[in-house]
Amino acid sequence: MERLNLFINNQAVPSKATEYYNIYNPSTGEVIAEAPKCTSEEADYAIECAAKAFESWRNVPVLKRVQVLHKVKQLIDENMDELTMSVARENGKAWEEAKGDVLKAREATEHAISMPSLIMGESLMDASNGYDTVLYRESIGVFLGIAPVNFPAMIPMGWMAPLCIACGNSIVLKASSGTPMTALRFAELYREAGLPDGVLNVITCGRDEVERMIANENVKGITFVGSTKTGLSVYERASKYGKRVQTLCEAKNHALVMSDAPLTRVAAGIVNASYGCAGERCMALPVVVAEEAIADKLVAEIKALAEKIKVGPAYDRTTKLGPVYSLKHKNEIIERINAGIEEGAELVLDGRNVTVEGFENGFYLGPTILDHVTEDMNVGKYEIFGPVLCIKRCKNFEDGLRMMNMNPFANGSVIYTQNGYFAREFAKRTHGGMVGVNVGIPVPVGVFPFSGHKKSFFGALHTLGKDAVKFYTDSKCVTTHWFTEEEGTSTAVSTWDGTTN
């Protein structure tokens, strides 16, 4: 069994940890590696190396910084199959989904390569008579990235590392203890691309070490993706120390299906959005709110398509639905399905007892559909994070929108309709931060922010897009005034005219 190292200061560092996390292959149920729960001293050392690296990296011109990322992008392309296999093997995503995870990391890297234009400031000549003002954006220091289990490539090596680094900062990534292998391999590619020592560090650790790093005076900002409970705790703790912080948290995205929508195409979109990545994504579509007039027909269409989904091991390229990431999580999903049935939901399609021949120990669940879910049921309120679709029913557009907006989470929201008025009203009035009109997974490309709302996000600036540039930099305004030759030799003292200091 492989025992993983830490990646600090561009070196694979054997940990002195006394505790290790098991890393499973969800397709087989086998333990494939162990990740260290690093010591406090090792966490401190990672921050120390990042702080030292920042002092020189910040002074590297941005045009040279992005040359490293150009090379990283090239290495991602050259190692695409290896990185895809890494995601599939440790996370359980079906092959094309695992490849999509890596491609999203590449997309964010491409966005970061545009940093020379993104980081440009602003200027105003004659802000006051003879006074010019220029706004610069400058790097800040060490950032701590706390990554989740579900996207081993896209989140730590897309949303976090490339943009942070391109802005002239250094970063310590706390990789998920369940899926750290992909991030560690990416770190090696960054080293191969020529990134200086200490700019990017990857560790695995426990909660105590995370809290220690948040409190470390060298850490200037924290970016987090994970549960709302943990995210709120990170947000409060980081804010207590006066640090900038963004936490991207849970979701319970809803789709409103109007009676004028083309149901066959809508059903196909819902199935893809609901069961892709085994439902383990914060932009999954776990709830459909259907107008009563078409609800029965829509459910029948969804069920017919869901029953055809091939469940299997992640690296079988014919698999459409891979396993969930752990046995513990599989059992939690089953408990939530059972609780939904007890609450009164109707079980239309049952995926609890799926087995895959030859992979009987894998963490598999099949597509599940719960119909007649009402607003007071927990199964329809809170994130299940699995291949479970809840169907709610509404009287009309206003009833459906009201039902959706009652949910405490607001990452994304979707409407299926051919009616322009409904589409416009929905986009204007929905609480979702990312909105789809006939688009089941309305995640924008990386040049736009990933903009969740309500209990799905805590912070002032989102990840990706121009928000990320502002998050990873400070603004500095410089006002200048030059004296004329006559003024320069004068000993007279000027008086303030009220227009400038």
N, C-alpha and C positions, 0 to 999 in steps of 0.2 A: 504494500500500500504506500502511495506517495504521501510524504509529509511536506506540506508546502512551507516555503520561506516567506519572510516579509520582503518588500522591495523598498529599500531606503537608500537614498544617495546614489542611485543608479546601480545598486548592488543587491544581489539576492542574499538576504541576511537570515541565517538560521536563528530561530527564536529560542529564548530561554524559558518559554512558557511551560507551565506545569499542567495546563488544560488545553485540550484541542477540540475543535468542532468536527463532527463527521460530515463529509460531503458525499451526497448520494447521487447515483445515476437514477433518476426517477423512472426511466424506462425499464430497468431491471430490478430496482430496489436494493442494489448493492452499494456498499460504501466504496468509493473510488479514491478518496484522499482525506487527509486531515488538515485543517487550517488552525494555526495557533491562536489562542487567546493571548495576545501579546502582553508583556509586562508593562507596568507604568513607565519604567525607565525606557523601554523601547518606543513607547508612544511619545515620550518627551524627546527622544533622540530624533524621531521623524520630524517633529516640529522644529527642532534645533537646526537640522539640515536644511529644511525648507526656508527657514528664516535667513540662514547664511546665504543660500542660493539666491534669494530675492534681491539682496543688495547688489549683486552684479547683473542678474537677469533683467531687473527694472531698467537698467541703462543700455540694454541692447535695443537698437532701433527696431520699431515694430515691423519694418519691412524685412529685417533679418530674422525676427522672431517667427514670422509666418513661413519662412523658408523651411524651418523644421517641420511645420505642419504640412507643407507641400509633400515633403518626404514621407511623413506619417500616412497621408492619404494614399500615396503610391504603395506603401507597405501593406496597408489594409487591402488594397486591390490584389496584391500579389499573394496574400495569405488568406484570401476570402474563405476558401473551403475549410482551412484549419480553424479559423475563428468561428465559422458557422458550426462546425462539429463541436467546438468547445462549448458554445451556448446550448446546443441541443443536448449534449451529454450531461452537463451539470444542471440545466434548468428544465429540460423536458419539452421545450418548444418543438413543434414539427419543423422539418428541415427548412421549408420556405419561410416560416415565421422566424426561425433562428437567423436565417440569412437577412431577413428584414431588420432584425435587431442590430446586426453589424452594419447594414447599409444606413440605418439611421445615425449610427455613430459617425460614419463617413460623411453623411450629409451635414451634421453639425460641425465636423472638422472643416468642410468646405466653407461653411458660414464663417468660421473663425479665421480662415485664410483671407477673408475680406476685411480683416481688422484695420488695415491702414486707412480705409475710407470710413469704416464704422466709428473709429475712435477720434476722428477729426473733431476739432472744437468749433467755436463760433467767434466771430469778431464784429465789432462795430467801431468804425472810425468816427471821430467827433461825437462820442457819447455825450460829451459836453465840449464846449469850445476848446479845441486844442488837446483834448483828452481822448485817448483811444483805449478800448477795452477788448481783451481777448480772453475767451474761456478755453482752457486746456482740460483734457481728461488724462489723469495720471494713475498709475498702478498704486495698489494699496498695501499689499503684503502677503501674508500666508492665509490661505483659505482652507477650511476643513470641509470635505465632501463626504456625506453619509449616504451610501447607496443602498437600494433595496434588493430583494432577491429576484425580482421578476424580469428585469432587463439588464443582464450582466454586461452588455456592451453599450447600448444606447445611453443609459443614464450616467454611469461614471465616466465613460470615455467619449461621450457625445455632449450631453448637457453640461457636464461639470469641467472636465480637464481641459479640452482644447480652447474654450472661450476664456477661461480663467488664465491660462498660460499665455494666450495671444495678447491679453491685456497687460502682460508684464508681471503677473503675480506668480507665486508658487503655490502648490497644493499638496495636502495630505489627504488621500482618499481612504476612508474606512469602507472597504468593500464588504458586501454581504458575506457573513460567515457561512452561508449556504451555497453561494455561487461566486466565489472569488477568483476562480481560475482564469476566466476570460480577461478580467481587469489586469491580472498579473502578466498575462501574455501581451496585452496591449502596452503595458509599461515597458516591456522588453523592446517592443517595436519603437516606442518613443526614444529609448536609449540608442537603438540602431539608427534612428533618424538624426541623431546628433544633439538631442536635448541635454543641456548641461546637468551635472550632478545636483541632486537635491530639489530640482524644480518640480518633479513629479514623484510622489512616494505613495505606495499602496500597502496598507496593513489590514489585518483582521484583529478585532479586539472585542471586549465586552463593554457593558454600559458604564462601568466605573472609569474606564480609560477614555471613553467618549466624553464624559462629563469633565474629566481632567483636561482634555484637549480644548474643550469649549472655554474653560476658565483660563487657559494659558494666555498670557498677555501678548504673545507673538501671533496668536490667531486673531485675525481682524474680521473675518466673516465666515458664516456657515451656510452651506446649501445642503438641503435634506430632502429625501424622497422616502415616504413610508406611511405608516398608519397615522391617523389623526391624533390619537392619544399620545403617541411618541412625538409626533411633529409639534404638537402644541407645547409639550414639555421642553423640547429643544428650543422652540421659539421664545418661550418665557425665560429660559435659563440664559440664552444668548443675549436677549434684550436686557436682562439684569446687568450684564457686564458691558452694556453699551455697544454691542457689536451688530453689524448688519447681518441680517438673516432672512432666508426664504425657506419655507417648508411646504412641500407639495405633498398632499395627503390623500385620504380616501375619496371614493366617489360612489355615486349610485345614479349613473346617467340614465335618463329616460328618453324614449322616442314616442312622439305623438303621431298616431296614424289616422289620417282623416279618410272619410268614406270615398273621396274622389281619387285616392291614390291607386296606382296599378299594383294590385296585391301580389301578383306572382313575382314581380321584380322587387317589391318591397320585402317580401318574405325572404328572398335570397340575400338581400342586404342585411336583414336582421340576423339571419343565421350566421353570416360571416362575422358580423360585429359582436354577436353574443358569445359565440363559441371559439372564435379565433384566440390563439394563445391560451386555450383552456379557460378563457374568461379571466386570466390572471393579468389584467392590465387596468390601469385607472381610467382608460378611455374605452373600456368594454361597454356593451349595451345590455345591461342585465334586466331592464324593465321596459316593457312596451305598454303604452296607454292607447287603447284602440277604441274608436267610436263603436258604440253598441251595434250599429247597423251592419258592420262588417267584421266584428270581432270573431265570431265563430268560424267564418270562412278563412280569416287570416290565421287563426290558431291551427286550423287543419293544414293550411299550406306550409306553415313553419314546421309542424310536426313531420309532415311528409319529407321535407328536405333534411331535417335534423336526423331522422332515422337512417338516412343514407350516408351519414358522415362516417368515414373509416377511422376507428380508434386504433392507435398502435404506437410502436416505439418511435421516438423523435427522429432518429436518423434513417428510418425507412422513408424514402422520398415519396411514397404513395400515401403516407399517413396524413390525415387532415386534422386530427385531434390527438395531441400527445398527452402524456400524463401530467398531473399537477406536480408541484415541485417537491412535496414531502408527504410521507404517510400521515404525519400529524395533521397537516393541512387537509388532506383527503378526508380524514375522520371528522374534522371540524365542518367541512362542507356538508357531509352527510348529516351531521347533527342539525345543521341549519335547514336542510331540506326537511328532515323529520319535524322540526319545530314549525316550519311553514305548513305542513300537512295538519299538524295538531291545531294550528291557528285557524284552519278552515279552508286553506287553499286546495284546489283540485289538482291532483297529480296526473298530468296528461301524458308525460313521457318520463320514464324513470331510468336514470343512468347510474344508480347507486351500486349495482351489482355487476358491472361490466368487467370481464376478464379478457386478456389477450393471450392467445395460444402461444406458448413458448416464453411468455413474459408474465407469468402469473403473479410474480412478486412485485411487479411495477405498480405505480401509484395512479391507476387509471380510474376515471369516471367518464361516463357517457353523457351526451346532451340530456338535460333535464328541463322540463317545462312545468311550471306551476301556474294554473289559470285561476281566475276569479280572486286574485289577490286584492285586498282592500287597503285603504289608506292607514288603518290602524294596525296592520300586521307588520311585525318586525322584519319578516323576510322580504318585504317590499320597501323597507326604509333604509336598511343598513347593508353595507358591502358584504357580499358572500365571497367574492374573489374566486369564482369557479365557474364551470360550464352550466350555469343555472339561469334560466330565463323566466321572469315573472311577468304575467299578463294582468294588467289592470284595465278596467272598462270605464268609459266616460260617456256622457250624454252628447257633448258637442265640444267645439273648440275651446270655449271659455271654461268649461268644466275640466277638460283635459289639462289646459295650461295651469289652472289653479291647483290641480292635483300634483303636477310636476313641481311647481314652485314651492309647495309645502315641504319638500325634502330638504334636509339640512345641508346636503352636499350639492355642489354645483360646478363640477369640472366641465361637463359637456351636456348638451341637450340637442335633440333632433326632432324635426318634423318631416313627415312624408305627406306631401300634398301636391296637387297641380294648381292650387288656388293661390294667386299672387298676393291677395290681401292677407290670407292666413299666414303665408310665409313671411311677409313683411312684419305683421303684428307679432308673430312668434319671435323673430330675430330681435325685435325691439323690446319685448316684454319678458322673455325667458330669463331666468336667473343664471343659466349656464354661461360659463366664460368662453367656451368654444362651441359654436352653434353649427349644426348641419341642416341644410335644406335638401332633403333627398340624399343625404350623405350620412351613412350609418356611424362612421368613426371620424368625426370632424377635427382630427388633429391637423393643424396647419403645418406647412413646410417650415424648416428651421429658421427662416428669416423672420418669422412671426413668433411672438411669445406663446408659451404654453400657459394659457391664462385661466386657471381655475378660480372659482369664487367661493364665498361662504366658508364652510368647514373643510373644503377641499384645498384651501391655500391660506397660509399666514405669511404676511410680509407686504412690502410696498412695491417690489419689483420682481417680475416673473423671470423664469429661466427662458433662454433663447431670445432671438430677435434683438431689437435695440435695448430692451429691458435688461438683458444680460450684460451688455456693454456698460450700462449705467451701474448695474449691481457690482461689477468687478472693477470699477474705477471710481475715483473721486474727481469732482470738478474743481478747478482752480481758476479764479478770475484775476487777471493781471491788468491793471489800469496804468497807462504811461502818459507822461506829458514831457515835452521837450521845450526848453526855453529858446527864445530867439537869441541871437548874438548879443543884442542890447540887454535883454533880460538877464542873460547869463553873467554879465559883468556888473549888474546893478546890486546895490546893497539894500535896496528898499524891501520892506516886508509887505507882501500882498495880503489882502483881507479876503475872507471867505465870502463868496457871492451866493451861496445857497445851492449851487448846482453840483458841486463835487466836494470831496473832503480834501 
